[in-house]
Amino acid sequence: NILKIKKYLSDNNIHMWIRQVLVPGYTDDENDLKKLKEFIDSLQGVERVEVLPYHRLGEYKWKELGEAYPLEGIEPPNEKQIQRAKEILKI
């Protein structure tokens, strides 16, 4: 659905920002980031692309609700991982 919405915005010349959450082991695969870059390049109206590093600030909320945190044990990306993603996305 997200890709369809971005395509709709592009087709209708509506400006947008692209934000990629970087979660090590989930959204940091080099090939996936390259495919994302290709998709972004196919769009019109992209004003900004950002990498948002995963963080654990909301983890306590899951615990307060008595729920298992789905990203338990996942460490936030380090600066090298963030820079690598930015290089692949050319931002």
All heavy atoms as an XYZ file, in Angstrom:
764
protein
N       0.806     -1.192      0.000
C       0.000      0.000      0.000
C       0.854      1.262      0.000
O       0.488      2.242     -0.643
C      -0.943      0.001      1.187
C      -2.078     -0.984      1.019
O      -2.405     -1.387     -0.082
N      -2.678     -1.363      2.125
N       1.948      1.242      0.724
C       2.812      2.423      0.789
C       3.367      2.744     -0.592
O       3.386      3.906     -1.002
C       3.940      2.220      1.816
C       3.356      2.139      3.223
C       4.964      3.340      1.721
C       4.328      1.726      4.287
N       3.791      1.724     -1.315
C       4.335      1.962     -2.661
C       3.263      2.510     -3.592
O       3.539      3.402     -4.405
C       4.937      0.671     -3.226
C       6.094      0.072     -2.429
C       6.577     -1.208     -3.093
C       7.233      1.060     -2.260
N       2.044      2.007     -3.464
C       0.944      2.509     -4.291
C       0.653      3.977     -3.979
O       0.388      4.770     -4.879
C      -0.315      1.670     -4.081
C      -0.236      0.301     -4.700
C      -1.515     -0.480     -4.437
C      -1.409     -1.896     -4.971
N      -2.625     -2.668     -4.675
N       0.702      4.325     -2.713
C       0.452      5.717     -2.330
C       1.544      6.621     -2.896
O       1.250      7.693     -3.438
C       0.369      5.853     -0.794
C      -0.901      5.178     -0.283
C       0.420      7.323     -0.367
C      -0.954      5.012      1.220
N       2.791      6.196     -2.789
C       3.895      6.995     -3.331
C       3.751      7.159     -4.836
O       3.995      8.230     -5.385
C       5.250      6.377     -2.983
C       5.561      6.374     -1.508
C       5.611      7.770     -0.941
C       6.013      7.753      0.517
N       5.874      9.052      1.143
N       3.346      6.095     -5.523
C       3.137      6.168     -6.975
C       1.993      7.135     -7.291
O       2.079      7.931     -8.224
C       2.846      4.766     -7.513
C       2.695      4.689     -9.001
C       4.045      4.742     -9.690
C       3.894      4.464    -11.163
N       4.117      5.627    -11.999
N       0.922      7.079     -6.516
C      -0.203      7.995     -6.707
C       0.263      9.444     -6.545
O      -0.085     10.308     -7.349
C      -1.321      7.680     -5.711
C      -2.420      8.710     -5.717
C      -3.454      8.648     -6.645
C      -2.425      9.769     -4.809
C      -4.458      9.599     -6.674
C      -3.423     10.726     -4.828
C      -4.432     10.644     -5.760
O      -5.417     11.599     -5.799
N       1.022      9.704     -5.475
C       1.524     11.059     -5.249
C       2.381     11.524     -6.428
O       2.250     12.653     -6.900
C       2.327     11.119     -3.955
C       1.563     10.876     -2.660
C       2.526     10.804     -1.480
C       0.505     11.938     -2.431
N       3.242     10.628     -6.890
C       4.108     10.957     -8.024
C       3.286     11.249     -9.273
O       3.510     12.253     -9.957
C       5.077      9.800     -8.288
O       5.867     10.048     -9.424
N       2.333     10.379     -9.569
C       1.504     10.531    -10.774
C       0.678     11.817    -10.739
O       0.303     12.343    -11.783
C       0.568      9.329    -10.942
C       1.317      8.056    -11.294
O       2.514      8.126    -11.652
O       0.693      6.977    -11.187
N       0.384     12.309     -9.539
C      -0.432     13.509     -9.397
C       0.391     14.734     -9.012
O      -0.164     15.739     -8.575
C      -1.558     13.253     -8.398
C      -2.585     12.305     -8.974
O      -3.424     12.706     -9.764
N      -2.487     11.034     -8.617
N       1.708     14.619     -9.200
C       2.627     15.725     -8.968
C       2.466     16.342     -7.572
O       2.442     17.557     -7.408
C       2.473     16.801    -10.050
C       3.704     17.690    -10.114
O       4.801     17.260     -9.787
N       3.510     18.929    -10.510
N       2.333     15.471     -6.577
C       2.227     15.900     -5.188
C       3.582     15.639     -4.524
O       4.090     14.520     -4.569
C       1.106     15.140     -4.451
C      -0.245     15.406     -5.136
C       1.070     15.520     -2.977
C      -1.380     14.535     -4.653
N       4.143     16.669     -3.932
C       5.469     16.554     -3.335
C       5.436     15.665     -2.100
O       4.430     15.597     -1.395
C       6.003     17.939     -3.002
C       6.217     18.758     -4.226
N       7.450     18.930     -4.790
C       5.355     19.417     -5.032
C       7.336     19.680     -5.870
N       6.060     19.981     -6.048
N       6.562     14.984     -1.849
C       6.623     14.029     -0.743
C       8.030     13.919     -0.194
O       8.992     14.299     -0.849
C       6.146     12.661     -1.211
C       7.084     12.010     -2.236
S       6.451     10.498     -2.948
C       6.012     11.066     -4.591
N       8.094     13.383      1.000
C       9.351     12.983      1.612
C       9.318     11.466      1.747
O       8.276     10.873      2.004
C       9.503     13.570      3.001
C       9.751     15.047      3.059
C       9.688     15.949      2.033
C      10.086     15.788      4.216
N       9.963     17.198      2.487
C      10.218     17.129      3.841
C      10.290     15.453      5.544
C      10.557     18.131      4.734
C      10.617     16.449      6.436
C      10.757     17.776      6.036
N      10.479     10.859      1.608
C      10.626      9.411      1.811
C      11.464      9.231      3.067
O      12.551      9.799      3.183
C      11.338      8.730      0.620
C      10.666      9.052     -0.707
C      11.490      7.232      0.873
C       9.346      8.384     -0.934
N      10.958      8.426      3.993
C      11.687      8.125      5.219
C      11.827      6.618      5.350
O      10.832      5.899      5.337
C      10.946      8.686      6.432
C      10.914     10.182      6.447
C      10.072     10.680      7.577
N      10.638     11.923      8.082
C      10.127     12.600      9.078
N       9.055     12.146      9.703
N      10.683     13.717      9.471
N      13.062      6.159      5.483
C      13.351      4.744      5.630
C      13.853      4.491      7.044
O      14.888      5.011      7.439
C      14.411      4.300      4.611
C      14.903      2.886      4.768
C      13.839      1.837      4.495
O      12.785      2.139      3.963
N      14.121      0.608      4.848
N      13.094      3.704      7.810
C      13.543      3.324      9.145
C      14.595      2.234      8.983
O      14.373      1.237      8.300
C      12.370      2.825     10.016
C      12.874      2.392     11.389
C      11.305      3.906     10.142
N      15.752      2.442      9.586
C      16.867      1.504      9.461
C      16.933      0.620     10.700
O      17.301      1.072     11.785
C      18.179      2.279      9.282
C      19.386      1.442      8.929
C      19.219      0.821      7.544
C      20.651      2.290      8.979
N      16.525     -0.639     10.531
C      16.540     -1.626     11.611
C      17.527     -2.724     11.218
O      17.281     -3.463     10.252
C      15.139     -2.252     11.842
C      15.179     -3.240     13.003
C      14.090     -1.182     12.060
N      18.657     -2.822     11.923
C      19.640     -3.846     11.588
C      19.014     -5.242     11.546
O      18.267     -5.642     12.431
C      20.672     -3.743     12.719
C      20.585     -2.310     13.146
C      19.104     -1.986     13.040
N      19.299     -5.950     10.452
C      18.782     -7.301     10.271
C      17.396     -7.356      9.656
O      16.907     -8.428      9.312
N      16.742     -6.206      9.506
C      15.397     -6.154      8.940
C      15.319     -5.257      7.706
O      14.768     -5.644      6.691
C      14.382     -5.663      9.983
C      14.096     -6.654     11.072
C      14.908     -6.729     12.196
C      13.036     -7.539     10.982
C      14.654     -7.645     13.208
C      12.762     -8.453     11.983
C      13.586     -8.504     13.092
O      13.336     -9.413     14.083
N      15.833     -4.045      7.812
C      15.667     -3.084      6.712
C      17.000     -2.509      6.240
O      17.035     -1.442      5.639
C      14.747     -1.917      7.138
O      15.354     -1.223      8.228
C      13.363     -2.409      7.506
N      18.084     -3.222      6.504
C      19.397     -2.711      6.126
C      20.088     -3.536      5.041
O      21.267     -3.343      4.763
C      20.306     -2.604      7.353
C      20.595     -3.952      7.997
O      19.863     -4.933      7.738
O      21.556     -4.026      8.790
N      19.355     -4.436      4.401
C      19.929     -5.268      3.344
C      20.336     -4.394      2.158
O      19.550     -3.571      1.681
C      18.913     -6.326      2.897
C      19.463     -7.196      1.786
O      20.304     -8.062      2.085
O      19.066     -6.981      0.627
N      21.555     -4.566      1.689
C      22.082     -3.736      0.599
C      21.220     -3.812     -0.653
O      20.900     -2.785     -1.261
C      23.518     -4.145      0.267
C      24.148     -3.277     -0.801
C      25.613     -3.577     -1.028
O      26.232     -4.313     -0.230
O      26.153     -3.057     -2.023
N      20.821     -5.006     -1.048
C      19.998     -5.147     -2.256
C      18.634     -4.474     -2.092
O      18.128     -3.844     -3.024
C      19.828     -6.614     -2.639
C      21.107     -7.213     -3.175
O      21.901     -6.534     -3.822
N      21.324     -8.481     -2.900
N      18.049     -4.607     -0.922
C      16.758     -3.956     -0.673
C      16.891     -2.441     -0.718
O      16.030     -1.745     -1.260
C      16.178     -4.395      0.669
C      15.720     -5.842      0.672
O      15.523     -6.421     -0.433
O      15.555     -6.398      1.769
N      17.971     -1.911     -0.154
C      18.190     -0.466     -0.194
C      18.423      0.014     -1.624
O      17.956      1.087     -2.010
C      19.351     -0.074      0.717
C      19.083     -0.199      2.220
C      20.372     -0.026      3.019
C      18.035      0.799      2.679
N      19.117     -0.791     -2.426
C      19.327     -0.433     -3.838
C      17.998     -0.424     -4.589
O      17.749      0.459     -5.418
C      20.309     -1.394     -4.497
C      21.740     -1.165     -4.066
C      22.695     -2.149     -4.729
C      24.122     -1.899     -4.293
N      25.061     -2.864     -4.915
N      17.137     -1.396     -4.312
C      15.809     -1.420     -4.941
C      14.979     -0.209     -4.509
O      14.255      0.367     -5.313
C      15.075     -2.713     -4.589
C      15.633     -3.932     -5.283
C      14.894     -5.177     -4.836
C      15.564     -6.423     -5.369
N      14.919     -7.638     -4.849
N      15.097      0.159     -3.238
C      14.397      1.345     -2.760
C      14.896      2.578     -3.502
O      14.097      3.411     -3.934
C      14.598      1.515     -1.249
C      14.022      2.795     -0.637
C      12.512      2.886     -0.857
C      14.371      2.872      0.845
N      16.200      2.687     -3.694
C      16.771      3.822     -4.427
C      16.223      3.869     -5.848
O      15.853      4.942     -6.352
C      18.300      3.734     -4.424
C      18.995      4.775     -5.269
C      18.757      6.175     -4.757
C      19.564      7.180     -5.571
N      18.940      8.482     -5.606
N      16.148      2.721     -6.507
C      15.594      2.665     -7.871
C      14.141      3.134     -7.874
O      13.724      3.873     -8.766
C      15.681      1.246     -8.428
C      17.078      0.812     -8.786
C      17.130     -0.646     -9.241
O      16.072     -1.209     -9.624
O      18.227     -1.233     -9.205
N      13.375      2.690     -6.893
C      11.972      3.100     -6.812
C      11.873      4.603     -6.589
O      11.091      5.282     -7.259
C      11.248      2.338     -5.698
C       9.816      2.742     -5.549
C       8.878      2.413     -6.516
C       9.394      3.469     -4.444
C       7.549      2.796     -6.391
C       8.074      3.854     -4.300
C       7.148      3.520     -5.290
N      12.658      5.119     -5.675
C      12.638      6.555     -5.406
C      12.991      7.336     -6.674
O      12.348      8.344     -6.983
C      13.610      6.907     -4.258
C      13.088      6.336     -2.931
C      13.810      8.425     -4.159
C      14.089      6.396     -1.790
N      13.979      6.854     -7.404
C      14.392      7.530     -8.641
C      13.298      7.525     -9.701
O      13.307      8.361    -10.597
C      15.664      6.900     -9.207
C      16.899      7.236     -8.379
O      16.834      8.164     -7.536
O      17.928      6.552     -8.569
N      12.356      6.591     -9.601
C      11.277      6.509    -10.593
C      10.134      7.482    -10.276
O       9.231      7.645    -11.092
C      10.722      5.084    -10.665
O       9.906      4.787     -9.537
N      10.183      8.104     -9.108
C       9.105      8.977     -8.661
C       9.374     10.443     -8.996
O      10.523     10.868     -9.039
C       8.912      8.848     -7.145
C       8.554      7.473     -6.605
C       8.578      7.488     -5.084
C       7.204      7.022     -7.124
N       8.309     11.187     -9.180
C       8.375     12.636     -9.341
C       7.986     13.273     -8.009
O       7.172     12.727     -7.279
C       7.404     13.102    -10.434
C       7.656     12.484    -11.794
C       9.001     12.893    -12.363
O       9.400     14.038    -12.284
N       9.706     11.925    -12.918
N       8.539     14.417     -7.710
C       8.101     15.172     -6.545
C       8.732     14.789     -5.227
O       8.283     15.245     -4.182
N       9.783     13.966     -5.262
C      10.460     13.608     -4.010
C      11.347     14.784     -3.611
O      12.306     15.107     -4.301
C      11.291     12.316     -4.151
C      12.058     12.039     -2.858
C      10.408     11.145     -4.515
N      10.985     15.430     -2.510
C      11.736     16.587     -2.050
C      12.873     16.217     -1.101
O      13.853     16.932     -1.004
C      10.807     17.563     -1.324
C       9.791     18.209     -2.235
C       8.899     19.182     -1.496
O       8.789     19.111     -0.243
O       8.305     20.028     -2.175
N      12.703     15.107     -0.407
C      13.684     14.755      0.612
C      13.632     13.255      0.877
O      12.562     12.657      0.848
C      13.339     15.527      1.883
C      14.292     15.378      2.987
C      13.850     16.271      4.140
N      14.915     16.327      5.105
C      15.078     17.302      5.954
N      14.241     18.304      5.970
N      16.048     17.287      6.814
N      14.807     12.680      1.144
C      14.915     11.276      1.544
C      15.695     11.254      2.849
O      16.742     11.897      2.961
C      15.621     10.417      0.472
C      15.760      8.973      0.942
C      14.884     10.490     -0.858
N      15.169     10.537      3.835
C      15.821     10.469      5.145
C      15.968      9.022      5.590
O      15.127      8.176      5.288
C      14.994     11.200      6.200
C      14.830     12.668      5.969
C      13.965     13.327      7.016
O      13.108     12.660      7.626
O      14.151     14.525      7.213
N      17.034      8.767      6.337
C      17.218      7.491      7.023
C      16.932      7.760      8.492
O      17.524      8.651      9.102
C      18.650      6.952      6.839
C      18.897      5.756      7.742
C      18.902      6.573      5.381
N      15.984      7.018      9.038
C      15.628      7.153     10.451
C      16.159      5.930     11.207
O      15.617      4.829     11.060
C      14.111      7.247     10.619
C      13.407      8.362      9.853
C      11.905      8.274     10.063
C      13.934      9.707     10.275
N      17.218      6.082     11.975
C      17.766      4.939     12.709
C      16.777      4.419     13.755
O      16.181      5.202     14.497
C      19.010      5.509     13.383
C      19.322      6.778     12.654
C      18.002      7.297     12.165
N      16.601      3.116     13.778
C      15.782      2.467     14.801
C      16.319      2.838     16.185
O      17.519      2.981     16.391
C      15.836      0.945     14.595
C      15.474      0.135     15.812
C      14.156      0.017     16.211
C      16.459     -0.515     16.558
C      13.820     -0.724     17.334
C      16.135     -1.251     17.676
C      14.814     -1.352     18.057
O      14.487     -2.075     19.169
N      15.412      3.015     17.132
C      15.795      3.271     18.521
C      14.841      2.491     19.426
O      13.838      1.957     18.983
C      15.754      4.771     18.843
C      14.415      5.385     18.579
N      13.337      5.207     19.406
C      13.979      6.155     17.552
C      12.304      5.855     18.928
N      12.657      6.439     17.786
N      15.170      2.451     20.679
C      14.390      1.662     21.633
C      13.553      2.524     22.585
O      13.122      2.056     23.628
C      15.335      0.799     22.455
C      16.101     -0.179     21.603
C      17.241     -0.723     22.385
N      17.147     -2.162     22.476
C      18.026     -2.909     23.091
N      19.042     -2.368     23.695
N      17.890     -4.214     23.117
N      13.311      3.761     22.223
C      12.625      4.676     23.130
C      11.223      4.215     23.525
O      10.763      4.512     24.621
C      12.563      6.076     22.520
C      13.911      6.764     22.315
C      13.717      8.111     21.623
C      14.636      6.947     23.632
N      10.531      3.498     22.678
C       9.173      3.056     22.992
C       9.077      1.654     23.561
O       7.980      1.163     23.827
N      10.216      1.026     23.775
C      10.219     -0.358     24.257
C       9.466     -0.505     25.584
O       8.720     -1.469     25.790
C      11.668     -0.830     24.412
C      11.818     -2.273     24.774
C      13.267     -2.726     24.790
O      14.162     -1.951     24.408
O      13.493     -3.874     25.185
N       9.607      0.454     26.466
C       8.961      0.372     27.781
C       7.432      0.307     27.662
O       6.765     -0.295     28.505
C       9.374      1.557     28.664
C       8.697      2.855     28.310
C       7.534      3.245     28.964
C       9.193      3.680     27.306
C       6.888      4.433     28.638
C       8.565      4.861     26.971
C       7.414      5.235     27.636
O       6.783      6.398     27.285
N       6.890      0.917     26.603
C       5.428      0.917     26.440
C       4.905     -0.501     26.255
O       3.838     -0.846     26.760
C       5.030      1.786     25.250
C       5.299      3.253     25.461
C       4.910      4.045     24.232
C       5.277      5.508     24.374
N       4.910      6.270     23.181
N       5.652     -1.304     25.517
C       5.252     -2.693     25.308
C       5.235     -3.439     26.643
O       4.321     -4.213     26.923
C       6.197     -3.378     24.323
C       6.053     -2.872     22.929
C       6.579     -1.720     22.402
C       5.311     -3.473     21.884
N       6.209     -1.582     21.091
C       5.436     -2.652     20.742
C       4.549     -4.631     21.783
C       4.837     -2.953     19.542
C       3.960     -4.940     20.574
C       4.100     -4.097     19.465
N       6.253     -3.203     27.435
C       6.345     -3.865     28.743
C       5.193     -3.431     29.651
O       4.608     -4.251     30.350
C       7.699     -3.587     29.376
C       8.825     -4.270     28.644
C      10.175     -3.977     29.240
C      11.254     -4.661     28.401
N      12.596     -4.335     28.817
N       4.875     -2.136     29.632
C       3.764     -1.643     30.445
C       2.435     -2.280     30.035
O       1.551     -2.468     30.862
C       3.659     -0.122     30.337
C       4.723      0.619     31.111
C       4.590      2.128     31.003
O       3.681      2.627     30.291
O       5.409      2.824     31.629
N       2.296     -2.608     28.761
C       1.080     -3.247     28.262
C       1.097     -4.762     28.465
O       0.125     -5.448     28.168
C       0.903     -2.933     26.773
C       0.609     -1.472     26.431
C       0.683     -1.253     24.924
C      -0.766     -1.077     26.960
N       2.241     -5.274     28.946
C       2.366     -6.711     29.152
C       2.550     -7.479     27.857
O       2.287     -8.679     27.795
N       2.994     -6.792     26.829
C       3.187     -7.408     25.513
C       4.672     -7.690     25.267
O       5.544     -6.977     25.774
C       2.685     -6.467     24.407
C       1.213     -6.152     24.484
C       0.336     -7.307     24.063
O       0.773     -8.136     23.238
O      -0.802     -7.391     24.564
N       4.934     -8.695     24.470
C       6.311     -8.986     24.072
C       6.758     -7.936     23.049
O       6.014     -7.614     22.118
C       6.402    -10.381     23.454
N       7.940     -7.406     23.239
C       8.483     -6.411     22.319
C       9.001     -7.142     21.085
O       9.905     -7.969     21.186
C       9.590     -5.615     23.009
C      10.151     -4.495     22.176
C       9.340     -3.465     21.720
C      11.500     -4.460     21.848
C       9.845     -2.426     20.965
C      12.020     -3.420     21.096
C      11.184     -2.408     20.663
O      11.696     -1.378     19.906
N       8.447     -6.867     19.888
C       8.806     -7.634     18.692
C      10.263     -7.504     18.263
O      10.773     -8.379     17.582
C       7.887     -7.084     17.590
C       6.973     -6.111     18.229
C       7.408     -5.887     19.629
N      10.934     -6.436     18.674
C      12.330     -6.246     18.275
C      13.281     -6.437     19.460
O      14.373     -5.869     19.491
C      12.517     -4.859     17.647
C      11.738     -4.624     16.353
C      11.885     -3.193     15.881
C      12.164     -5.593     15.268
N      12.865     -7.244     20.401
C      13.691     -7.557     21.573
C      15.072     -8.034     21.125
O      15.189     -8.910     20.267
C      13.018     -8.644     22.412
C      13.728     -8.955     23.699
C      13.548     -7.876     24.745
O      12.442     -7.328     24.850
O      14.516     -7.591     25.466
N      16.106     -7.446     21.700
C      17.473     -7.868     21.388
C      18.083     -7.194     20.172
O      19.259     -7.393     19.894
N      17.313     -6.416     19.440
C      17.840     -5.719     18.267
C      18.499     -4.426     18.733
O      17.877     -3.612     19.413
C      16.731     -5.394     17.237
C      16.032     -6.665     16.773
C      17.297     -4.611     16.055
C      16.923     -7.651     16.057
N      19.746     -4.261     18.374
C      20.486     -3.054     18.731
C      20.258     -1.979     17.676
O      20.154     -2.289     16.485
C      21.985     -3.354     18.834
C      22.344     -4.281     19.976
C      22.081     -3.658     21.338
O      22.315     -2.450     21.490
O      21.639     -4.386     22.240
N      20.197     -0.734     18.081
C      20.109      0.350     17.096
C      21.334      0.328     16.176
O      22.404     -0.142     16.569
C      20.108      1.614     17.965
C      19.601      1.160     19.288
C      20.118     -0.238     19.455
N      21.180      0.830     14.959
C      22.323      0.838     14.039
C      23.415      1.785     14.541
O      23.132      2.818     15.156
C      21.725      1.331     12.727
C      20.519      2.102     13.119
C      20.000      1.453     14.366
N      24.657      1.409     14.250
C      25.765      2.292     14.598
C      25.981      3.298     13.461
O      25.337      3.208     12.408
C      27.040      1.492     14.906
C      27.486      0.636     13.733
O      27.438      1.053     12.575
N      27.940     -0.579     14.027
N      26.863      4.237     13.667
C      27.087      5.307     12.688
C      27.548      4.749     11.338
O      27.142      5.254     10.285
C      28.101      6.314     13.221
C      28.164      7.591     12.420
C      26.828      8.323     12.318
O      26.071      8.365     13.300
O      26.544      8.860     11.232
N      28.350      3.696     11.355
C      28.832      3.090     10.112
C      27.658      2.508      9.308
O      27.585      2.668      8.087
C      29.862      2.007     10.425
C      30.488      1.383      9.213
C      31.562      0.371      9.610
C      32.159     -0.280      8.381
N      33.175     -1.276      8.735
N      26.735      1.844      9.971
C      25.564      1.271      9.307
C      24.667      2.371      8.736
O      24.129      2.234      7.634
C      24.773      0.403     10.286
C      25.493     -0.864     10.692
C      24.826     -1.548     11.870
O      24.532     -0.928     12.890
N      24.586     -2.852     11.730
N      24.525      3.445      9.484
C      23.701      4.567      9.020
C      24.332      5.203      7.785
O      23.651      5.456      6.787
C      23.517      5.601     10.147
C      22.734      4.996     11.313
C      22.835      6.863      9.621
C      22.781      5.817     12.591
N      25.632      5.441      7.836
C      26.335      6.045      6.692
C      26.263      5.150      5.455
O      26.094      5.642      4.341
C      27.791      6.346      7.050
C      27.948      7.580      7.914
C      27.272      8.806      7.330
O      26.382      9.370      7.961
N      27.631      9.220      6.154
N      26.377      3.839      5.651
C      26.290      2.892      4.532
C      24.937      3.009      3.849
O      24.843      3.075      2.618
C      26.515      1.469      5.036
C      26.450      0.408      3.966
C      26.695     -0.981      4.603
N      26.057     -1.995      3.829
C      24.804     -2.441      4.001
N      24.048     -1.940      4.945
N      24.309     -3.378      3.240
N      23.874      3.059      4.640
C      22.527      3.190      4.074
C      22.384      4.505      3.311
O      21.831      4.553      2.214
C      21.479      3.086      5.171
N      22.899      5.581      3.890
C      22.836      6.883      3.231
C      23.607      6.878      1.919
O      23.191      7.482      0.928
C      23.368      7.978      4.152
C      22.436      8.307      5.297
C      23.016      9.414      6.158
C      22.059      9.831      7.257
N      22.611     10.937      8.053
N      24.748      6.204      1.897
C      25.540      6.116      0.664
C      24.774      5.360     -0.406
O      24.757      5.761     -1.568
C      26.883      5.446      0.944
C      27.843      6.327      1.717
C      29.095      5.600      2.154
O      29.357      4.462      1.706
O      29.838      6.170      2.989
N      24.158      4.250     -0.037
C      23.396      3.463     -1.005
C      22.221      4.282     -1.542
O      21.937      4.262     -2.750
C      22.896      2.142     -0.379
C      24.103      1.227     -0.060
C      21.903      1.431     -1.292
C      23.771      0.024      0.784
N      21.565      5.037     -0.667
C      20.427      5.855     -1.079
C      20.846      7.191     -1.676
O      20.013      7.968     -2.126
C      19.494      6.077      0.115
C      18.811      4.830      0.661
C      18.054      5.150      1.941
C      17.879      4.209     -0.384
N      22.157      7.445     -1.635
C      22.736      8.674     -2.194
C      22.128      9.941     -1.562
O      21.670     10.847     -2.267
C      22.640      8.699     -3.706
C      23.406      7.559     -4.364
C      23.416      7.673     -5.859
C      24.113      6.590     -6.624
N      24.824      5.557     -6.015
N      22.138      9.945     -0.232
C      21.650     11.131      0.491
C      22.713     11.639      1.433
O      23.662     10.983      1.749
C      20.343     10.864      1.259
C      20.504      9.704      2.245
C      19.240     10.585      0.295
C      19.310      9.502      3.146
